[in-house]
Amino acid sequence: MSITAGLQISVLGPLEVRAGGLPVDLGPARQRAVLAALLLTPGEAVTTERLTEAVWPRNPPSAVMTTLHSYVSNLRRKLEPSSPPRCRNRILRREASGYVLAVEPERIDVCRFEQLLRDGRRLLLEGRHQAAARTLESCLALWRGTPYPEMCDDALGTQAAARLEELRLLALESRWEAELAQEQDYSVIAADLATLSMKFPTRERLSWLHMQALYRAGRQAEALKVYHQTRRLLADEYGVDPCPELQDLFGSILRGASAVGRARPGAML
């Protein structure tokens, strides 16, 4: 049996560890930050210098190594409480090049999220829209809040969180595309997309999906309005025209085409 059987780790929101379904008390904020830093690259060695930088971005304490080793020791006891005294820890261990968190990817929610996203996108490309929608819904259900909040002052932690937020948007867009392909209630989909588009008004894929939903709901004028709003924002903020896929959709709607084209997933990324 795996040494991490029953262990579940969540970083898509405040750091959370469960063992056998029960929450594990991870201790104070900086101790939690040590674990979060190790979770950026699970299975890979992280140097003490890197951990120090992640936990104390500014003004580290004078006894920083002693404090860091204390945090690591405490985390070892939390993660592997049944390990005999003086026995080599297997989950959080020290190697020549640094500390390693030896946890299988399927135990970490961010790894499951990325795998489900890949699976959902593949199903979408294959035209298996119902299965894609279910998979992407499961993918998005893993999110509980901002990723890696314990590392909001660390450059690498901030970059990792931003990358995951971008993937979450991709998952949302892919799910809506799968829903549209199943001819669901277009007005409901349009309302949800309108809310999301307000947060990301220059994201062309969201505009494309929003226009599709409005047009299929019989609201041609509103779909054209979305295009013009997006075009103005792109011109004002970036000095560019809408992407070809968005322009093609605008032309189809303007002509009142009985069917509007479907963009290849990823074409507007």
N, C-alpha and C positions, 0 to 999 in steps of 0.2 A: 504494500500500500504506500502511496506517496506520503512524504513527510508533511505535506501541506494539505492533506485530505481534510475537508471541512473548513478550510480557510478561504474567505472571500474578502477581496480588497476593493474598495471603491474610491476613485479619485475624481469622478465626474460630479463634483460637488465637494463639500467638506470631507476631508479624509476620514474614511471609516473602515475598520477591520472587524470582521465577524469570524468567530471560530465555533463551529458546530451550531451556527445560527444565532449565537449570543454575541453582543458587542464587546469588543476588547477596549479597555481603558488605555489610551495611548499616551497619557500624561500631558505635560504642559505644552504650550504652543511651539517652542523651539525644538522640543523633542519630536513633536509631530512633523516639524519641518525637516528633520533629519530623514525620517521615513519617506516623506514626500519626495525629497531629493533623490533617494535611492530608487524610488518608483519611476523616475523619469527614464531610467535605463535598467529595468529589472534584468538580473542575470549577468550584468556587466559590473566590473570593478569600478568603484567611485573613490577617488583619492580623498584623503583627509583635507587637503587644501580646497578641493572642490566643495566638500561638505561644509567646511568653514565659511566659504564664500556664499553658499546658498542659505545658511542659517543666520549668519551675521553679515549682511551686505555692507554694513557700515559699523565702525567702532566695535570690533570683536573684543571680548573680555581678555584680561591679561592671562588668565589661566584657561585659554580657549581649548587646548588639547585635552586637558583634564575634564573639562565640562563636556566636550564632545564624546570622549570615551565613556563618560558616565551615562550620557543619553543612549549611546549604542548598547551598553550593558543592560540598561532598563528595558529597551526595546526587545532585546534578545529574550529576556525573561517573559515579556508580554506575549511574544510570538511563539515561543517554544517553552511553555511553563513546565512541561514534564521532563525536560532535558536534565540529566544528572549533573550535580555540581562538578565543575572543572572539566566537563565533557565538551568536546568541540561542537559548537553550534552548527546546525546544518542549514537553517533558513537564513540567518543573518551572520555571515562569517567573514573573518578577516583573511585576506590573501596578500601576497607580496605587493601588489599594486593598489590595494585599497579594500574597501568593504563591498561585499556582494550580497544582494538580496536574491536568494535562490527560490523564486516562486514561478510556477508554471504560468504561462500567459493566460490560460483560461480562468485562472483565479482572480484576474484583475479586470475590472469592468471596462477600462479603456481598450484593452486588447480585444475583448469580446465585441465592443462597439465597432472597432475598425473591421473585424472579420465579418460581422453582420452587414456592415455597410458594403463591403466588397461583394458579399453574397447577394444582397438586394439589388445592387447595380447590375450584377451579372444576370439576374432573373429579369430585370427590366430590359436589358439588351436582347434577351432571348424572347421577349414578348410575353412572358409569364407574369402578367400584371397583378393578378390576385396574390400569388405567392410573393411577389416583390413587395407589395403593399404590406403584407403581414410581417415579412422579414424586416422591413424598414421601420415599421411600428415598434417591433421588439427592440430594434437598435436604438431608437429615440427614447424608449421607456427607461433606458439605463441612466439617463441624465437626471441629476438632482439639483444642479446649480452650476456655478462657475467652476471649471476644472482647476485643480491645484491652487486653491485660495491661500494655502499656507505658504506659498512661494510667490506672492504677488509683488514682492520687492526684489526678486531675483530675475535677472535677464533671461536665463535659460528657461526658468519656470514660466515666465510671461510669454515667451515664444511658443512653448509647448501648449499653453492654454489657448493662445490665439490660433494656432494650427487646428486644435480640436474644435474650436468654435466655427472655423471655416468648414470643417468636415460635417459638423452638425447641420449647418445651412445646406450643404450638399445633400445630406440625408433627407432633410425636410423637402427640398425641391424634388428629389427623386420620388419621395412618397407621394407628393401631389401629382406628379406626372403619372404614376401608377394608378392613382385614383381617377384622374381624368380619363385614362385609357379604358377604365371599366364603366364609363358612362354613369357615374354617380350623380348625385344632385349637384348640378353645376353652380347653382346660386349659393349653396352652402360653401362649396369649395372656393368660390369667388370671394365670399366674405372673409374666410380665413386667410386667403392670400392677400387681400387688401390690408389686413392687420399687419401681416408680416412685411409687406412691401413698404409700409409706412416707416418701419425701422431701417430698411435697406433700400431707399428709393432709387439708387443708381445700379442696383443689381439686376442685370439684364435678364437673367434666367427667370427671376421672380416676375418681372414685368411680362415676359413671354407667357408664363403659366397663367398669370392673372388675366391677360388679354384672351387667352384660349378659353378660360372658364367663363368670362363675361360673354364672349361671342356665342359659345355653345348654349348659354342660358338665354339667348335672344336679346342681349343688351349690346348691340353693335356700337352705338354711339359712345357708351362708356368704355368699351374696349379701345376705340380710337383715341379717346381722351387719355387713357393710360399711356399709350404710345407717345403722344405729344408731350405729356408731362415728363416722361423718361428722356425723350430726345432733348428737351430744354435743359434738364438737370445735367445730362452728360456733356452738353455743349458748354454750360456755364462753369461746371466744376473741373472738367478734364479737357475741354476743347475737342471732343471727338463726336462722331456720329454713332447711332445705334449699330449693333452688330448686324451682319447680313441676315441671320435668322429672324431677328426682330423686324427688320425692314421687310422681309418676305411675308411674314405674318401680317404686318400692317397692310401690305398690298392685297393680300387675299381677302382680308376683312373689308377693305375699302371696296373691292369688287363684289362683295357679297357672296363669296364662294360658298357652295353648299357644304364643303368640307375644307378644313384648314389643315395644313401639313403638320407633321409631328417631327420635332427636332430630335436628332440623334442624341441620346444621353451623353453629356460631356461636351457637346458642341460649343456651348457658350461658357465654358469654364476658363 
